[in-house]
Amino acid sequence: MHIRDLPHPDPGVPDVRTAGAFLLWLYRQQLGGQLKALAWGLVNVGAIAASPLPVGLAVQAVVDRDGGRLLLAGGLIMALGVLIALGGTMLHREAVTNWITAVARMQQLLARKTTELGSAMTRRVAAGEIVAVSTGDLEKIGWFVEAVSRFGASAVTTVAVAIAVAVYQPELGVLVAVGVPVMALAVLPLLPPATRRADAQREKAGRATELASDTVAGLRVLRGIGGEELFLGRYRSASQEVRKAAVRSARMWSLISAVQVLLPGLLLIAVVWYGARLALDGTIAVGDLVTLYSAVAFLLFPLRHFEEIAQAYSFAKPSAKRTARVLAQTRPSGGPARSQGATPTGDLHDPVSGLTLAAGRLTAVVCGDPDTAGRLAERLGGHPPQHDDDGGGDGTGPLSVVLGGTPLDELPRDIAREAVLVQDKDPMLLSGTLGDLLDVPASGRVGATEALAAAQCGDVLTALAQASVDAAGDPMHTHITERGRSLSGGQRQRLALARSLVTDPEVLVLDEPTSAVDAHTEVRIADGLREIRTGRTTVVLTSSPLLLDRAEQVVFLQEGKAVAVATHRELLHSHPAYRAVVTRETDPEPAMSTGQIEESA
């Protein structure tokens, strides 16, 4: 596969049973590229290995004063030089291509898994761990994939050289045949401790990354309470632990490198000493001695690749284990997934809370606790949290919400997303133009203009038009920065709502969609939402009296369970706990006056 063909049309289904199985699966996925790299590696390393022959021939030609053989040796050296250059260039090209395509495949797999699990991913795997896997771990696995071809070519050539030396000069061949395996295997006892130290360094780096991400995410709060120095001190301490672990790991790899230099050097000294004695005795010619010396000196070159593959594998194996663990995460399923079928319709029922949302109606849900509301929104979106209190009570695990009699977990992911869309309280706006933002999979029933109007984005469009570089001042062509940082909180919230309305799912779940807007805008959004979602099921998790008063029905959740269903005004009269949540009363009273009801509404 060529880099220009990325991304992969289908990254495949990885074998995540073990780290070794995952690496083997990755190798098989790009077998063609690996074979190309191996072939060019054999050309490159083989030409380097053959270089001692014309060198020895040239030396002997000078000794014998034979110009013809000297010219032949020069021609062979030039030809081998061309092969070395060509093989080296193409080997590097193919090896780097293997690296990039392997990393791209893993990135696609991680992106697909993250999309599949949604917010459940960070509940099962720490955010710092995911960041470390998607950056450092993929790079280490890519390094191993890229080094395999060089190691294969070096291993084949080394065996060929050792056999050739044994045939060419049996006395020295025995010494080489014994010395080469010793050099190659001498570092094996050092690899396990080196791997453990490298793994310890990686774990400490992951914890430091997670601590840093948590600190950055909460920096505004930390500054408000004066706690930023405390957390920065913790990060400094974690960074020092990473530095110490890196030094310990580097010491072990330095020892391995030293062994890889020392043993070949000793072998080279032994070969030269023994070969010189044979030359003095007249057993071999001077040219033969030069050839043998050059051949043994060549063995220092592939041994560096042996060290590289050992180091790469030591880093790649724990990285592959962590990557496979992330990719092995699955959505909780209550039964076999349906392979096909239309998007289901009907009432949406959550068995955990007992909440039933009538089809085609605007329903408001009051929880009182933002965490409870967040977990409910996740369940309604088909992501049951992995909490004991969200299970079925019989050890069966989390229960799936049911739409029109069909559990969402039994639906293919694309159909489930068409059925239910959840907009959380902190929606993400990606960088790009406003047109790109609203270019999402949709039913086609709701246009961008209608959605923007219902979400009360008039002032946002005006501001974007003024900032547009387009001659006509078209706000749809205005660039929006990452996460919508160029917009206010209310503007971001309304644009995210417009995007959700354009999608027009069968069920739309909105978690506090108007928390950052003023009361007048909130009223208009509530009216626009009710009008544009006519005939569709809409769920709003909120405690705003303005939204509650315009909902067709209100469901009150207490301790995670649905305890009351009625209109907003009826619940204000009849349910003191509901009234306390909505009106922010400290001590709920048993009744309210009509004036108080109107004011709270």
Solvent accessible surface area in square Angstrom, and as a share of the most:
residue,aa,sasa,rsa
1,M,91,0.41
2,H,84,0.37
3,I,78,0.40
4,R,191,0.70
5,D,71,0.37
6,L,42,0.21
7,P,98,0.62
8,H,9,0.04
9,P,134,0.84
10,D,95,0.49
11,P,12,0.08
12,G,13,0.13
13,V,127,0.73
14,P,22,0.14
15,D,37,0.19
16,V,40,0.23
17,R,193,0.70
18,T,81,0.47
19,A,9,0.07
20,G,38,0.37
21,A,17,0.13
22,F,0,0.00
23,L,13,0.06
24,L,88,0.44
25,W,30,0.10
26,L,0,0.00
27,Y,66,0.25
28,R,155,0.57
29,Q,70,0.31
30,Q,18,0.08
31,L,82,0.41
32,G,46,0.44
33,G,11,0.11
34,Q,3,0.01
35,L,94,0.47
36,K,103,0.44
37,A,0,0.00
38,L,52,0.26
39,A,54,0.42
40,W,72,0.25
41,G,0,0.00
42,L,67,0.33
43,V,52,0.30
44,N,13,0.07
45,V,1,0.00
46,G,27,0.26
47,A,6,0.04
48,I,43,0.22
49,A,17,0.13
50,A,34,0.26
51,S,31,0.20
52,P,6,0.04
53,L,107,0.53
54,P,3,0.02
55,V,55,0.32
56,G,2,0.02
57,L,51,0.25
58,A,18,0.14
59,V,47,0.27
60,Q,35,0.16
61,A,1,0.01
62,V,94,0.54
63,V,85,0.49
64,D,70,0.36
65,R,220,0.80
66,D,52,0.27
67,G,54,0.52
68,G,52,0.50
69,R,76,0.28
70,L,77,0.38
71,L,146,0.72
72,L,103,0.51
73,A,0,0.00
74,G,31,0.30
75,G,38,0.37
76,L,76,0.38
77,I,77,0.39
78,M,147,0.66
79,A,52,0.41
80,L,26,0.13
81,G,35,0.34
82,V,99,0.57
83,L,76,0.38
84,I,51,0.26
85,A,63,0.49
86,L,83,0.41
87,G,0,0.00
88,G,25,0.24
89,T,87,0.51
90,M,40,0.18
91,L,11,0.06
92,H,118,0.53
93,R,141,0.52
94,E,27,0.12
95,A,0,0.00
96,V,45,0.26
97,T,18,0.10
98,N,3,0.02
99,W,73,0.26
100,I,67,0.34
101,T,6,0.03
102,A,0,0.00
103,V,24,0.14
104,A,15,0.12
105,R,19,0.07
106,M,0,0.00
107,Q,91,0.40
108,Q,42,0.19
109,L,3,0.02
110,L,17,0.08
111,A,58,0.45
112,R,82,0.30
113,K,27,0.11
114,T,62,0.36
115,T,84,0.49
116,E,38,0.17
117,L,1,0.00
118,G,27,0.26
119,S,49,0.32
120,A,2,0.02
121,M,3,0.01
122,T,79,0.46
123,R,79,0.29
124,R,57,0.21
125,V,3,0.02
126,A,41,0.32
127,A,45,0.35
128,G,0,0.00
129,E,31,0.14
130,I,37,0.19
131,V,66,0.38
132,A,14,0.11
133,V,0,0.00
134,S,42,0.27
135,T,83,0.48
136,G,25,0.24
137,D,0,0.00
138,L,2,0.01
139,E,101,0.45
140,K,56,0.24
141,I,0,0.00
142,G,0,0.00
143,W,58,0.21
144,F,32,0.13
145,V,7,0.04
146,E,11,0.05
147,A,1,0.01
148,V,33,0.19
149,S,3,0.02
150,R,37,0.13
151,F,71,0.30
152,G,19,0.18
153,A,0,0.00
154,S,0,0.00
155,A,28,0.22
156,V,84,0.48
157,T,8,0.05
158,T,6,0.03
159,V,88,0.51
160,A,55,0.43
161,V,15,0.09
162,A,15,0.11
163,I,103,0.52
164,A,57,0.44
165,V,6,0.03
166,A,36,0.28
167,V,116,0.67
168,Y,101,0.38
169,Q,19,0.08
170,P,78,0.49
171,E,74,0.33
172,L,0,0.00
173,G,0,0.00
174,V,100,0.57
175,L,60,0.30
176,V,0,0.00
177,A,48,0.37
178,V,93,0.54
179,G,13,0.12
180,V,12,0.07
181,P,65,0.41
182,V,84,0.48
183,M,5,0.02
184,A,26,0.20
185,L,106,0.53
186,A,33,0.26
187,V,4,0.02
188,L,88,0.44
189,P,98,0.62
190,L,39,0.19
191,L,27,0.13
192,P,69,0.43
193,P,31,0.20
194,A,0,0.00
195,T,34,0.20
196,R,155,0.56
197,R,59,0.22
198,A,3,0.03
199,D,37,0.19
200,A,36,0.28
201,Q,50,0.22
202,R,22,0.08
203,E,83,0.37
204,K,53,0.22
205,A,37,0.29
206,G,6,0.05
207,R,136,0.50
208,A,8,0.06
209,T,47,0.28
210,E,58,0.26
211,L,41,0.20
212,A,29,0.22
213,S,42,0.27
214,D,80,0.42
215,T,9,0.05
216,V,107,0.62
217,A,92,0.71
218,G,22,0.21
219,L,51,0.25
220,R,214,0.78
221,V,100,0.58
222,L,15,0.07
223,R,159,0.58
224,G,69,0.66
225,I,131,0.66
226,G,57,0.55
227,G,11,0.10
228,E,48,0.21
229,E,110,0.50
230,L,106,0.53
231,F,54,0.22
232,L,64,0.32
233,G,30,0.29
234,R,121,0.44
235,Y,82,0.31
236,R,134,0.49
237,S,65,0.42
238,A,22,0.17
239,S,37,0.24
240,Q,85,0.38
241,E,73,0.33
242,V,30,0.17
243,R,124,0.45
244,K,104,0.44
245,A,6,0.05
246,A,33,0.25
247,V,58,0.33
248,R,110,0.40
249,S,4,0.02
250,A,54,0.42
251,R,158,0.58
252,M,22,0.10
253,W,20,0.07
254,S,68,0.44
255,L,85,0.42
256,I,0,0.00
257,S,42,0.27
258,A,55,0.43
259,V,31,0.18
260,Q,15,0.07
261,V,113,0.65
262,L,104,0.52
263,L,43,0.21
264,P,2,0.01
265,G,26,0.25
266,L,95,0.47
267,L,16,0.08
268,L,29,0.14
269,I,117,0.60
270,A,36,0.28
271,V,1,0.00
272,V,57,0.33
273,W,156,0.55
274,Y,68,0.26
275,G,0,0.00
276,A,36,0.28
277,R,124,0.45
278,L,18,0.09
279,A,26,0.20
280,L,155,0.77
281,D,108,0.56
282,G,61,0.59
283,T,76,0.44
284,I,12,0.06
285,A,41,0.32
286,V,76,0.43
287,G,2,0.02
288,D,41,0.21
289,L,35,0.17
290,V,38,0.22
291,T,12,0.07
292,L,2,0.01
293,Y,94,0.36
294,S,25,0.16
295,A,11,0.08
296,V,5,0.03
297,A,31,0.24
298,F,12,0.05
299,L,1,0.00
300,L,59,0.29
301,F,46,0.19
302,P,0,0.00
303,L,4,0.02
304,R,140,0.51
305,H,25,0.11
306,F,26,0.11
307,E,28,0.12
308,E,34,0.15
309,I,21,0.11
310,A,16,0.12
311,Q,44,0.20
312,A,0,0.00
313,Y,91,0.34
314,S,5,0.03
315,F,29,0.12
316,A,0,0.00
317,K,95,0.40
318,P,16,0.10
319,S,0,0.00
320,A,0,0.00
321,K,137,0.58
322,R,25,0.09
323,T,0,0.00
324,A,4,0.03
325,R,111,0.41
326,V,1,0.01
327,L,11,0.05
328,A,44,0.34
329,Q,36,0.16
330,T,85,0.50
331,R,32,0.12
332,P,27,0.17
333,S,72,0.47
334,G,65,0.62
335,G,24,0.23
336,P,121,0.76
337,A,72,0.56
338,R,82,0.30
339,S,106,0.68
340,Q,145,0.65
341,G,45,0.43
342,A,85,0.66
343,T,41,0.24
344,P,17,0.11
345,T,84,0.49
346,G,23,0.22
347,D,70,0.36
348,L,0,0.00
349,H,66,0.29
350,D,0,0.00
351,P,49,0.31
352,V,16,0.09
353,S,3,0.02
354,G,42,0.41
355,L,1,0.01
356,T,66,0.38
357,L,0,0.00
358,A,26,0.20
359,A,45,0.35
360,G,28,0.27
361,R,87,0.32
362,L,14,0.07
363,T,0,0.00
364,A,1,0.01
365,V,0,0.00
366,V,0,0.00
367,C,19,0.11
368,G,50,0.48
369,D,62,0.32
370,P,85,0.53
371,D,93,0.48
372,T,21,0.12
373,A,11,0.09
374,G,21,0.20
375,R,76,0.28
376,L,0,0.00
377,A,4,0.03
378,E,45,0.20
379,R,13,0.05
380,L,1,0.00
381,G,5,0.04
382,G,3,0.03
383,H,23,0.10
384,P,2,0.01
385,P,0,0.00
386,Q,86,0.38
387,H,75,0.33
388,D,148,0.77
389,D,106,0.55
390,D,6,0.03
391,G,22,0.21
392,G,32,0.31
393,G,80,0.77
394,D,103,0.53
395,G,79,0.75
396,T,93,0.54
397,G,26,0.25
398,P,32,0.20
399,L,60,0.30
400,S,16,0.10
401,V,1,0.01
402,V,37,0.22
403,L,0,0.00
404,G,41,0.39
405,G,64,0.62
406,T,18,0.10
407,P,34,0.21
408,L,1,0.01
409,D,10,0.05
410,E,38,0.17
411,L,3,0.01
412,P,33,0.21
413,R,84,0.31
414,D,94,0.49
415,I,23,0.12
416,A,1,0.01
417,R,74,0.27
418,E,103,0.46
419,A,0,0.00
420,V,2,0.01
421,L,45,0.23
422,V,46,0.27
423,Q,10,0.05
424,D,74,0.39
425,K,84,0.36
426,D,98,0.51
427,P,28,0.18
428,M,88,0.39
429,L,2,0.01
430,L,131,0.65
431,S,66,0.42
432,G,13,0.12
433,T,39,0.23
434,L,0,0.00
435,G,24,0.23
436,D,88,0.46
437,L,15,0.08
438,L,11,0.06
439,D,117,0.61
440,V,42,0.24
441,P,121,0.76
442,A,50,0.39
443,S,66,0.43
444,G,67,0.64
445,R,118,0.43
446,V,12,0.07
447,G,33,0.31
448,A,35,0.27
449,T,113,0.66
450,E,95,0.43
451,A,0,0.00
452,L,9,0.04
453,A,65,0.50
454,A,10,0.08
455,A,0,0.00
456,Q,46,0.20
457,C,1,0.00
458,G,47,0.46
459,D,77,0.40
460,V,0,0.00
461,L,47,0.23
462,T,74,0.43
463,A,42,0.33
464,L,10,0.05
465,A,32,0.25
466,Q,147,0.65
467,A,69,0.54
468,S,17,0.11
469,V,150,0.86
470,D,51,0.26
471,A,115,0.89
472,A,92,0.71
473,G,20,0.20
474,D,45,0.23
475,P,27,0.17
476,M,52,0.23
477,H,106,0.47
478,T,7,0.04
479,H,112,0.50
480,I,2,0.01
481,T,54,0.32
482,E,107,0.48
483,R,91,0.33
484,G,0,0.00
485,R,162,0.59
486,S,75,0.48
487,L,16,0.08
488,S,60,0.39
489,G,31,0.30
490,G,9,0.09
491,Q,32,0.14
492,R,81,0.30
493,Q,11,0.05
494,R,25,0.09
495,L,0,0.00
496,A,0,0.00
497,L,1,0.01
498,A,0,0.00
499,R,50,0.18
500,S,7,0.04
501,L,2,0.01
502,V,11,0.06
503,T,27,0.16
504,D,4,0.02
505,P,3,0.02
506,E,30,0.13
507,V,0,0.00
508,L,0,0.00
509,V,0,0.00
510,L,0,0.00
511,D,3,0.02
512,E,51,0.23
513,P,3,0.02
514,T,7,0.04
515,S,78,0.50
516,A,51,0.40
517,V,26,0.15
518,D,85,0.44
519,A,57,0.44
520,H,141,0.63
521,T,11,0.06
522,E,17,0.08
523,V,38,0.22
524,R,121,0.44
525,I,2,0.01
526,A,2,0.02
527,D,72,0.37
528,G,13,0.12
529,L,4,0.02
530,R,108,0.39
531,E,135,0.60
532,I,26,0.13
533,R,10,0.04
534,T,95,0.55
535,G,58,0.55
536,R,49,0.18
537,T,1,0.00
538,T,1,0.00
539,V,0,0.00
540,V,4,0.02
541,L,3,0.01
542,T,6,0.03
543,S,21,0.14
544,S,20,0.13
545,P,30,0.19
546,L,38,0.19
547,L,9,0.04
548,L,0,0.00
549,D,40,0.21
550,R,63,0.23
551,A,10,0.08
552,E,57,0.26
553,Q,22,0.10
554,V,0,0.00
555,V,2,0.01
556,F,4,0.02
557,L,1,0.01
558,Q,76,0.34
559,E,173,0.78
560,G,19,0.19
561,K,106,0.45
562,A,33,0.26
563,V,72,0.41
564,A,17,0.13
565,V,91,0.52
566,A,25,0.20
567,T,54,0.32
568,H,3,0.01
569,R,85,0.31
570,E,94,0.42
571,L,4,0.02
572,L,0,0.00
573,H,99,0.44
574,S,83,0.54
575,H,39,0.17
576,P,55,0.35
577,A,27,0.21
578,Y,0,0.00
579,R,0,0.00
580,A,18,0.14
581,V,42,0.24
582,V,2,0.01
583,T,39,0.22
584,R,161,0.59
585,E,56,0.25
586,T,129,0.75
587,D,111,0.57
588,P,60,0.38
589,E,99,0.44
590,P,116,0.73
591,A,66,0.51
592,M,25,0.11
593,S,62,0.40
594,T,98,0.57
595,G,50,0.48
596,Q,87,0.38
597,I,6,0.03
598,E,97,0.43
599,E,150,0.67
600,S,23,0.15
601,A,21,0.16
